[in-house]
Amino acid sequence: MLICLRDYWNQDAVKELLALCMAAGGEAAEQEMNRYFTGDSGDLFGCFVNGELSGIIGLRLEGGHTAQIRHIAVKPGWQGKGIGRGMIAEVSRADGVEKLTAETDHETAGFYRNAGFAVTSLGEKYPGVERFACVFSVKTPAQSRM
């Protein structure tokens, strides 16, 4: 179950996870966290295991039925246990979500591919950095019966 982190008391744990997926320092992660908490970046949700924040997923709704995954990270001790996939699965079941999108680097493209996303290269968006578009079309209950 994902819980909105807007009022979560342990902001250091949130910053730590944001810094992991942003490949940035604490100051940049804190600025992004504050943008989430004011609604400027979308919404930030957390996954808890045994009361511990084990993963985060940052989302922005686009065009009514598309949710863009802006950030996703799982605490190193919990990686490889299905938490990232579980967060994506929960988001894909949200009312009205028909498509999930993400943009990522080479290192994380495999994660999205293994989670069922179609992954396409966007080429070298920044000097020496190839980026990838990841798209997952959610089957609605009506489509599942077809």
Secondary structure, DSSP 8 states (H G I E B T S, - for coil): -EEE-TT-S-HHHHHHHHHHHHT--HHHHHHHHHHHHTTSS-EEEEEEETTEEEEEEEEEEETTTEEEEEEEEE-GGGTTSSHHHHHHHHHHTSTT--EEEEEEEHHHHHHHHHTT-EEEEEEEEETTEEEEEEEEE---HHHHT-
